[in-house]
Amino acid sequence: MFKHEKQLFHPVGVERPNPQYAALLQEQLGGGNGELKAAMQYMSQSFRIKDQRIKDLFMDIAAEELGHMEMVAQTISLLNGHDVDAGRVEAGEIQTHVQLGLNPGLINASGYSWTADYVTVTGDLCADILSNIASEQRAKVVYEYLYRQIEDKQVRETIDFLLNREEAHNQMFRDAFNEVQDSGSNRDFGTTKAAKMYFSLSNPGPNTFAGNEVKEPAFAR
């Protein structure tokens, strides 16, 4: 069950409209590393999780990501201003001005529609958690790029908050992985000496990793 709280997860605002930057920020609304993708991925993964604590963690983070999506959409709406004017978007998506009447759409910065193909679900808890850690890290990178390209202090405050929450989620998933790392795909298969070998294929020249024994996987112990 879900319910909508009228207040935003964190206040948002802009100093002035900036349709070009709104087009860039669309990436975190409808892009492959955006908030909708994160919410749908974590929620979808949670449906088969047996450990209730970890299931709740996935659902709690998914719900928060929906709140982040609302924050991003509201910021985009404020940045778009009050008048359709595709000429103010020099590069990136212009659908907001020619199809959507300034409504933030489920599209990325290039105008491509959000797709469920962005969502990764394997049914294996270790694999899914590692995927989520990587997702949070990629989202941080996108927000960092976005932060560098805007001087608006209020928009920067919003991005700074979202960056910090991505880091929090990253750590939560890392903690969860530490609890389950000896399960699932980390234990299901046997191993041979090939699992401990490093092939130095970067010749000519020395490789500092060559000759070091690769650490034995947990499932082989």
C-alpha contacts under 8 A as a table, 3 or more apart, distances in Angstrom:
res1	aa1	res2	aa2	distance
5	E	8	L	7.49
8	L	11	P	5.98
8	L	12	V	7.98
8	L	67	G	7.00
8	L	70	E	7.32
8	L	71	M	6.57
9	F	64	E	7.94
9	F	67	G	5.72
9	F	68	H	6.97
9	F	71	M	7.19
10	H	71	M	7.29
10	H	158	T	7.74
11	P	71	M	7.80
11	P	158	T	7.64
12	V	71	M	6.65
12	V	74	Q	7.42
12	V	75	T	6.32
12	V	154	Q	7.02
12	V	155	V	7.25
12	V	158	T	6.01
13	G	75	T	6.42
13	G	78	L	7.20
13	G	154	Q	5.48
13	G	155	V	6.42
13	G	158	T	7.90
14	V	17	P	7.00
14	V	75	T	7.18
14	V	78	L	6.59
14	V	79	L	6.71
14	V	152	D	6.67
14	V	153	K	7.62
14	V	154	Q	5.17
14	V	155	V	5.63
15	E	152	D	5.98
15	E	153	K	7.19
15	E	154	Q	6.37
15	E	155	V	7.87
16	R	79	L	6.91
16	R	152	D	7.76
17	P	78	L	6.35
17	P	79	L	4.19
17	P	80	N	5.75
17	P	81	G	5.03
18	N	21	Y	5.52
18	N	22	A	6.28
18	N	79	L	4.80
18	N	80	N	6.08
18	N	81	G	7.36
19	P	22	A	4.82
19	P	23	A	6.34
19	P	79	L	5.62
19	P	80	N	4.57
19	P	81	G	7.21
19	P	88	R	6.29
19	P	89	V	6.11
20	Q	23	A	5.26
20	Q	24	L	6.73
20	Q	88	R	6.35
20	Q	89	V	4.61
20	Q	90	E	6.75
20	Q	91	A	7.39
20	Q	92	G	7.97
21	Y	24	L	4.95
21	Y	25	L	6.18
21	Y	79	L	7.28
21	Y	150	I	7.48
22	A	25	L	5.07
22	A	26	Q	6.33
22	A	75	T	7.89
22	A	76	I	4.96
22	A	77	S	7.71
22	A	79	L	5.51
22	A	80	N	6.11
23	A	26	Q	5.31
23	A	27	E	7.75
23	A	76	I	7.86
23	A	89	V	7.30
23	A	92	G	6.12
23	A	93	E	5.87
23	A	94	I	7.50
23	A	109	A	5.44
23	A	110	S	8.00
24	L	27	E	6.02
24	L	92	G	7.07
24	L	109	A	5.05
24	L	146	L	7.53
25	L	28	Q	5.74
25	L	29	L	7.15
25	L	72	V	7.52
25	L	76	I	6.74
25	L	109	A	6.82
25	L	146	L	7.24
26	Q	29	L	5.02
26	Q	30	G	6.14
26	Q	31	G	7.20
26	Q	76	I	7.20
26	Q	104	P	7.50
26	Q	105	G	7.78
26	Q	106	L	7.95
26	Q	107	I	6.51
26	Q	108	N	5.08
26	Q	109	A	5.01
27	E	30	G	5.62
27	E	31	G	4.50
27	E	32	G	7.67
27	E	33	N	7.68
27	E	34	G	6.31
27	E	107	I	7.27
27	E	108	N	4.25
27	E	109	A	4.67
27	E	110	S	8.00
28	Q	31	G	5.62
28	Q	33	N	6.61
28	Q	34	G	3.87
28	Q	35	E	5.87
28	Q	69	M	7.87
28	Q	72	V	7.16
28	Q	108	N	7.27
28	Q	139	A	7.93
28	Q	142	V	7.85
28	Q	143	Y	7.97
29	L	34	G	5.30
29	L	35	E	5.72
29	L	36	L	6.23
29	L	69	M	6.07
29	L	72	V	6.39
29	L	73	A	6.68
29	L	105	G	7.86
29	L	106	L	6.41
29	L	107	I	7.06
29	L	108	N	6.84
30	G	34	G	5.97
30	G	35	E	7.49
30	G	36	L	6.47
30	G	37	K	7.45
30	G	105	G	7.34
30	G	106	L	4.55
30	G	107	I	4.38
30	G	108	N	4.67
30	G	113	S	6.91
30	G	114	W	5.03
31	G	34	G	4.97
31	G	37	K	7.35
31	G	107	I	6.52
31	G	108	N	4.46
31	G	109	A	7.32
31	G	114	W	6.26
32	G	37	K	6.39
32	G	108	N	7.90
32	G	114	W	7.60
32	G	118	Y	5.43
33	N	37	K	6.40
33	N	38	A	7.17
33	N	118	Y	7.95
33	N	135	S	6.53
33	N	138	R	6.47
33	N	139	A	5.32
33	N	142	V	7.77
34	G	37	K	5.48
34	G	38	A	6.43
34	G	139	A	6.57
35	E	38	A	5.10
35	E	39	A	6.19
35	E	65	E	5.56
35	E	66	L	6.75
35	E	68	H	6.37
35	E	69	M	5.13
36	L	39	A	5.16
36	L	40	M	6.15
36	L	65	E	7.06
36	L	66	L	6.59
36	L	69	M	6.19
37	K	40	M	5.33
37	K	41	Q	5.98
37	K	116	A	7.73
37	K	118	Y	6.34
37	K	119	V	6.17
38	A	41	Q	5.14
38	A	42	Y	6.16
38	A	62	A	6.78
38	A	65	E	6.48
38	A	119	V	7.73
38	A	135	S	7.50
39	A	42	Y	5.57
39	A	43	M	6.08
39	A	61	I	7.43
39	A	62	A	4.19
39	A	63	A	6.65
39	A	64	E	7.77
39	A	65	E	5.11
39	A	66	L	5.89
40	M	43	M	5.21
40	M	44	S	5.86
40	M	62	A	6.97
40	M	119	V	6.87
41	Q	44	S	5.23
41	Q	45	Q	6.10
41	Q	62	A	7.81
41	Q	119	V	5.04
41	Q	120	T	6.20
41	Q	121	V	6.94
42	Y	45	Q	5.15
42	Y	46	S	6.20
42	Y	58	F	5.41
42	Y	59	M	6.67
42	Y	61	I	7.30
42	Y	62	A	5.45
42	Y	132	N	7.69
43	M	46	S	5.22
43	M	47	F	7.06
43	M	58	F	6.42
43	M	59	M	5.57
43	M	62	A	5.62
44	S	47	F	5.93
44	S	121	V	7.03
45	Q	48	R	6.74
45	Q	49	I	7.39
45	Q	58	F	7.68
45	Q	121	V	5.64
45	Q	122	T	7.75
45	Q	123	G	6.88
45	Q	128	D	7.22
46	S	49	I	5.32
46	S	55	K	5.29
46	S	56	D	7.95
46	S	58	F	5.89
46	S	59	M	6.62
47	F	55	K	7.68
48	R	123	G	6.85
49	I	52	Q	7.24
49	I	54	I	7.29
49	I	55	K	5.54
49	I	125	L	7.43
50	K	55	K	7.14
51	D	54	I	5.51
51	D	55	K	6.09
52	Q	55	K	4.90
52	Q	56	D	5.99
53	R	56	D	5.16
53	R	57	L	6.25
54	I	57	L	4.87
54	I	58	F	6.29
54	I	176	A	6.95
55	K	58	F	5.25
55	K	59	M	6.32
56	D	59	M	5.07
56	D	60	D	5.89
57	L	60	D	5.12
57	L	61	I	6.17
58	F	61	I	5.35
58	F	62	A	6.08
59	M	62	A	4.92
59	M	63	A	6.07
60	D	63	A	5.19
60	D	64	E	6.28
61	I	64	E	4.99
61	I	65	E	6.13
61	I	169	H	7.11
62	A	65	E	5.04
62	A	66	L	6.49
63	A	66	L	5.20
63	A	67	G	6.58
64	E	67	G	4.92
64	E	68	H	6.30
65	E	68	H	4.81
65	E	69	M	6.11
66	L	69	M	4.90
66	L	70	E	6.37
67	G	70	E	5.12
67	G	71	M	6.42
68	H	71	M	4.95
68	H	72	V	6.21
68	H	162	L	7.32
69	M	72	V	5.14
69	M	73	A	6.10
70	E	73	A	5.10
70	E	74	Q	6.10
71	M	74	Q	5.22
71	M	75	T	6.18
72	V	75	T	5.11
72	V	76	I	6.16
73	A	76	I	5.08
73	A	77	S	6.17
73	A	104	P	5.81
74	Q	77	S	5.02
74	Q	78	L	6.31
75	T	78	L	5.16
75	T	79	L	6.15
75	T	155	V	7.48
76	I	79	L	5.01
76	I	80	N	6.13
76	I	104	P	6.38
77	S	80	N	5.22
77	S	81	G	6.86
77	S	102	L	6.80
77	S	103	N	6.50
77	S	104	P	6.18
78	L	81	G	5.52
80	N	83	D	7.76
80	N	102	L	6.28
81	G	102	L	7.95
82	H	102	L	7.78
83	D	102	L	7.82
84	V	97	H	4.99
84	V	98	V	7.58
84	V	101	G	6.68
84	V	102	L	6.52
85	D	88	R	5.84
85	D	89	V	7.81
85	D	97	H	6.08
86	A	89	V	5.46
86	A	94	I	5.87
86	A	97	H	5.41
86	A	98	V	7.18
87	G	90	E	6.61
89	V	92	G	7.00
89	V	93	E	7.76
89	V	94	I	6.74
92	G	109	A	5.57
92	G	110	S	4.76
92	G	111	G	6.94
93	E	96	T	7.28
93	E	108	N	7.57
93	E	109	A	5.55
93	E	110	S	4.67
93	E	111	G	4.36
94	I	97	H	5.52
94	I	98	V	6.46
94	I	111	G	7.09
95	Q	98	V	5.05
95	Q	99	Q	5.13
95	Q	100	L	6.29
95	Q	111	G	6.55
96	T	99	Q	5.88
96	T	100	L	4.76
96	T	101	G	6.03
96	T	102	L	4.86
96	T	103	N	6.22
96	T	104	P	6.63
96	T	105	G	7.00
97	H	100	L	6.23
97	H	101	G	5.66
97	H	102	L	5.62
98	V	101	G	6.77
100	L	103	N	5.25
100	L	104	P	7.45
100	L	105	G	7.13
106	L	113	S	5.98
106	L	114	W	5.51
107	I	110	S	7.62
107	I	111	G	5.27
107	I	112	Y	5.20
107	I	113	S	4.31
107	I	114	W	5.33
108	N	111	G	5.25
108	N	112	Y	5.53
108	N	113	S	6.59
108	N	114	W	6.96
109	A	112	Y	7.58
114	W	118	Y	7.94
115	T	118	Y	6.01
116	A	119	V	5.43
117	D	120	T	7.60
120	T	128	D	7.44
120	T	131	S	7.44
121	V	128	D	6.36
122	T	125	L	7.86
122	T	127	A	6.95
122	T	128	D	6.31
123	G	128	D	7.23
124	D	127	A	5.46
124	D	128	D	6.07
124	D	184	G	6.09
124	D	185	S	6.69
125	L	128	D	5.10
125	L	129	I	6.00
125	L	180	V	7.65
125	L	184	G	6.75
126	C	129	I	5.29
126	C	130	L	6.20
126	C	177	F	6.49
126	C	180	V	6.74
126	C	181	Q	6.22
126	C	183	S	7.23
126	C	184	G	6.50
126	C	185	S	6.70
126	C	186	N	7.22
127	A	130	L	5.25
127	A	131	S	6.15
127	A	185	S	7.24
128	D	131	S	4.97
128	D	132	N	6.18
129	I	132	N	4.94
129	I	133	I	6.22
129	I	173	F	6.15
129	I	174	R	7.74
129	I	176	A	7.69
129	I	177	F	6.33
130	L	133	I	5.08
130	L	134	A	6.32
130	L	173	F	7.89
130	L	177	F	7.49
131	S	134	A	5.15
131	S	135	S	6.13
132	N	135	S	4.80
132	N	136	E	6.16
132	N	170	N	7.70
132	N	173	F	7.11
133	I	136	E	5.27
133	I	137	Q	6.28
133	I	170	N	5.33
133	I	173	F	6.17
133	I	174	R	6.93
134	A	137	Q	5.03
134	A	138	R	6.16
135	S	138	R	5.16
135	S	139	A	6.15
136	E	139	A	5.06
136	E	140	K	6.23
136	E	166	E	5.63
136	E	167	E	7.19
136	E	169	H	7.02
136	E	170	N	5.71
137	Q	140	K	5.11
137	Q	141	V	6.46
137	Q	166	E	7.49
137	Q	167	E	7.68
137	Q	170	N	7.08
138	R	141	V	5.06
138	R	142	V	6.43
139	A	142	V	5.17
139	A	143	Y	6.25
139	A	166	E	7.17
140	K	143	Y	5.15
140	K	144	E	6.08
140	K	163	L	5.74
140	K	166	E	6.26
140	K	167	E	7.45
141	V	144	E	5.03
141	V	145	Y	6.29
142	V	145	Y	5.13
142	V	146	L	6.21
143	Y	146	L	4.93
143	Y	147	Y	5.97
143	Y	159	I	6.52
143	Y	162	L	7.90
143	Y	163	L	6.47
144	E	147	Y	5.03
144	E	148	R	6.46
144	E	163	L	7.62
145	Y	148	R	5.42
145	Y	149	Q	6.79
146	L	149	Q	5.33
146	L	150	I	6.93
147	Y	150	I	5.86
147	Y	156	R	6.07
147	Y	159	I	6.56
147	Y	160	D	7.83
148	R	151	E	7.88
150	I	155	V	7.58
150	I	156	R	7.11
151	E	156	R	7.22
152	D	155	V	5.43
152	D	156	R	6.17
153	K	156	R	4.99
153	K	157	E	6.13
154	Q	157	E	5.02
154	Q	158	T	6.45
155	V	158	T	5.13
155	V	159	I	6.28
156	R	159	I	5.04
156	R	160	D	5.93
157	E	160	D	5.05
157	E	161	F	6.28
158	T	161	F	5.22
158	T	162	L	6.34
159	I	162	L	5.02
159	I	163	L	5.99
160	D	163	L	5.06
160	D	164	N	6.29
161	F	164	N	5.23
161	F	165	R	6.35
162	L	165	R	5.05
162	L	166	E	6.19
163	L	166	E	5.15
163	L	167	E	6.43
164	N	167	E	5.10
164	N	168	A	6.28
165	R	168	A	4.83
165	R	169	H	6.17
166	E	169	H	5.16
166	E	170	N	6.09
167	E	170	N	4.93
167	E	171	Q	6.32
168	A	171	Q	5.25
168	A	172	M	6.27
169	H	172	M	4.96
169	H	173	F	6.18
170	N	173	F	5.34
170	N	174	R	6.24
171	Q	174	R	4.91
171	Q	175	D	6.14
172	M	175	D	5.14
172	M	176	A	6.27
173	F	176	A	4.97
173	F	177	F	6.10
174	R	177	F	5.03
174	R	178	N	6.31
175	D	178	N	5.19
175	D	179	E	6.75
176	A	179	E	5.28
176	A	180	V	6.68
177	F	180	V	5.22
177	F	181	Q	5.48
178	N	181	Q	5.49
179	E	182	D	7.94
180	V	183	S	5.51
181	Q	184	G	7.97
181	Q	186	N	6.49
182	D	186	N	5.62
182	D	187	R	6.12
182	D	218	A	6.23
182	D	219	F	6.73
183	S	186	N	5.49
183	S	187	R	5.51
183	S	188	D	7.77
184	G	187	R	5.67
184	G	188	D	6.01
185	S	188	D	5.22
185	S	189	F	7.38
186	N	189	F	7.66
186	N	217	P	7.37
186	N	218	A	6.35
186	N	219	F	5.34
187	R	190	G	7.84
187	R	218	A	6.73
187	R	219	F	3.78
187	R	220	A	7.23
188	D	219	F	6.81
189	F	219	F	6.84
189	F	220	A	7.86
190	G	219	F	7.06
190	G	220	A	6.07
191	T	194	A	7.63
191	T	195	A	6.35
191	T	220	A	6.04
192	T	195	A	5.82
192	T	196	K	7.89
193	K	196	K	5.45
193	K	197	M	6.89
194	A	197	M	5.36
195	A	214	V	7.11
195	A	216	E	6.81
195	A	217	P	7.65
196	K	213	E	5.69
196	K	214	V	4.35
196	K	215	K	6.28
196	K	216	E	6.09
197	M	213	E	6.18
197	M	214	V	5.84
198	Y	209	F	7.70
198	Y	210	A	6.16
198	Y	211	G	6.99
198	Y	212	N	7.19
198	Y	213	E	7.05
198	Y	214	V	6.59
199	F	210	A	7.09
200	S	203	N	7.35
200	S	207	N	6.94
200	S	210	A	5.73
202	S	205	G	7.16
202	S	207	N	7.30
203	N	206	P	7.34
206	P	210	A	7.92
207	N	210	A	5.42
209	F	212	N	5.72
216	E	220	A	6.78
216	E	221	R	7.68
217	P	220	A	5.67
217	P	221	R	7.35
218	A	221	R	5.65
